[in-house]
Structure formats: C-alpha cells, structure tokens
Amino acid sequence: MDFELPGEHRMIRDTVRDFCEAEIEPIAQEIEDEHRFPAEVFEELGDLDLMGVPVAEEYGGAGGDYLMYSLVAEELGRVSGSIGLSYVAHTSLGSKPIEAFGTEAQKEEWLRPLAEGEEMGAWALTEPSSGSDASDMDTMAEKDGDEYVINGTKQFITNANVANSVLVKAVTEPGAGYDGISTFIVDPENDDGFEVSTVWDKMGLNASPTCELQLDNVRIPEDRLLGEEGEGWKQTKKTLDGGRISIAALSTGLAQGAFEAAKEYATEREQFGKPISKFDAIRDKVVDMDRKIERARLLTHKAATMYDDGENVTRISSLAKLDASEVSREVAEEAVQTLGGYGYTEDFAPQRFYRDAKLMEIGEGTSEIQHLVIGRELGL
C-alpha cells in the first residue's frame, strides 16, 4: 500500500489509521445500530487537523493535496463507511466549492470554520423528481431587492441535519437549462424557512444522516450567492470530478476493511483439520479480493494525482469511482461468503461493509451514469 507514496502522505495515513483503530473501530457497529451521528469523532478529527486536509492553510485547512485527502478517506472507510461518507461530503462537497468559487469574504466566514473542524458542511443538489438528471430541478431562487428567496425540496442530502452550512443548487433563470442554475450558501441554524423534514432509515450507513430538506421562502442576502448567477452547473461538474475521487477512495477503504476481516477469519477458522484458507475455494476468493482492491486503489491514486496536477479528470475520476464502487460491493459480498453463517451476523464486520458498499454504486452518479460520462469522454 506504500507504492510511490511520499513520506508525508504515509505519515498522515498512518496517523489516521491509528486513530481509526483506537477510536472508531470499537464503536463502528454501535453507532450503526443506534443510527447516531458520532459528533465526538468529527471533533477529534478536527483536533487532528483532518477536517480540511485539501483546503489551503490560509483558510484554516491543512494545505494537503487530493491524494493525501484520498488516503484519509480510505482509512476512514476501512473501519466505518458512515464516518467516511460524512467526512467526504463535508470536505469535497461542503467545503471545496467555497474554496474554488467563493469570494475572500465567503472563504473567511464559511470555509474557515469548516476547514478548522469547528463546523460541518453539506451540499444539496438532488431532488425528489431529479436524480440522475440532476439539472432538472424545481428549486427556485428569485431575486428580491438585495436578497434571494429560495423555495423547493432537496432529497438524499448527507449531513443536512448536522451541517452549519449547506450549498444549495437552485434555478435563477427558468427555461435556461444548465445555464440557469446557481449555488447559494444557506445557514440551517439562522435562515428561517429551512427545515429537515426527513432523516432516512437506510440499508446501511445509518450513522451518516441522509435527509430531505424543505426550503420555504428562505431569504438570504445576495452575498451568499457562490460565484455568479448561472454558474451553478459548471461548478457542479467540477465538484463532482473531485467527489467521485472521494467515493472511489471511500469504496477502496470499505473493500480493504472487508478483505482484512475475511483474511483474518480464513486463516483462523479450521475445518477438516486445517485453516479454511488452505482450501482452493477460499484462498482464491481472498486472492481475488486483494487483486481487485489494488486495482481500485491504483486507479484512485492516479485520479487524485491528476487532479492535483490540474489535469482534466472527468474520465479518470469516473473510471475510478465506477471500478472502486463495484469492487467494494464485490469484495464485501465475498467477505460475507467467506465467513459463512458468521458473516451474516452483526457480530462480524463484513455484513456492515456489504450494506454500506451498495450506496457507493448509487451516490454521486450511479454506475450507469458513470458509463454515460466515460462514453462521452471517449467520444462515443
């Protein structure tokens, strides 16, 4: 796992791994059972200066690159998909767009507390009637003097009920299609009319809140517009390039966690007088898990490195997300199978990784949408 990693990156990865094993792994199943967002873990991540890893130091971040951030996301996913998901949503969706598109004043007021770990961030794009076609949105933002008035519903929004700022996509020019969408910084605590109407119970990832939002005549000052009117969709595409790398890293971590559980069990569990890892059927499963994970990790690292170099990463980030998310589900499923009956119980981790992994093939663009994106990038 150290292939061509710079020393500082290895150090950060090892620091996060130690923290995860000491502080997160012991409560990983408990917080899922309780459907509890572990605020104390994120406070500790903030104390470790990890909540703004890829954000510039001048805005309170660690000044790391996307590769370093991907390593952190992978390590979190290795022990808890929920904590990893809320972490990447906070970072790549809730924080990075403010750094990329915000004014200096917005960065000071809204980005700094996110990067320093004092606050949580979220990003609201999807709506009940617009999933894969995210541009077909009904949420409207109308200008009224020096304010915008936002009305609409957002669906499947990670962190919304624990966030201190939410980046909301809304239509400012009806009929203009992609060019009529803008982004606004909404304050859930102080902006009247913002309501979390549902916190969903899910197949997995239940320690990471997924919410429905209602925006009912939410009035915000015009200085909460992120960038210019009509730039929302261009911002979204750029944000998703980074977001897909986040999900690829998280998926790789989930797969790694499932693999390690299966490998440990296979070497300890004995049947017919020897460890089951000595039987071809089990050994081949574990070998295939290892092969797939290394492939996913290399693709993810390549995408992150290209992102850091300022290259166009639409194709490679989609490839990484597509491959790693499918690997995550495949490896977790095989881990459950390796443990047999024990794999189906909550006393062992593979069942949690299996349920968590499925979302990786859906969130931030389904696998079907990734094929579409990659096809377009290939000119097909």
C-alpha angles and dihedrals in degrees: 000000000000094000107150093332113152116240095252091052092052090049093052091045092051092047091052092045092053091048092048094050093046102039111019109032094061092056100033096105094036095059090048092052091048094043085227127158103223100224091171091063092054091048088055091047087054090051088054089053091243102122093081103031097146095036120101117262091236088067096045099271131123094251092232126146130247092263090059091047090050090054090053091049091050093051092050091049090050089070106019128018091191096056090044092051095049089046096054093042089053093047111035097028106027102035114022096060090058090052092046100043108014132104120248089257092052091049092052095046102036111016100045097061089047094050093045091053096244093116140026126236135210139182125217118203111125122081133191092259098034120061117136089010091059093166091066094084132156099196108112133199114196123191114238112177108300093344139073121224113210125199128174149077128271123197137204094012114170117223094002096135093048098038126112092198132024124195103220124196114214140164113256097169113039114214094022094101115203091358092059097064124101137179126235134188108231124192108214094194100050108022109093115226096036111122135169099219099178138021105197126228105221144190088256142339091065095154087064108070118232112192148185114224130205118202109193113180092323106185118205131169118258091247088073091070106111108223116329132327111276095024095099098100095047087051090049094054092049091047092050091053088064094036093058090054087052092054091045090054093045090048091051089052093050090051092048092052092050091046093052092050091050094046093049092049094046093054094047103038113087128201128168089009101305142067112283089234086075091065115090094230094058097036091053091051092053093045091051091050091054092048094050094047093051090050092050092046094051092050090049093049090048091051092048092048092049089049089053090050090055095246126146103270102175093111099038095044090051090048091050093047093046095048099040095046092052091044089052093056094042094049094045091050092051090047090057089049092049091056092047113195092358090057089063093056128085090233088081128054104230094081089057093048089048094054093042094048095061092068090058089070091052110035123081091015124341121252087257091056091048089057088051093049094046091046091054091049088053090051094248 
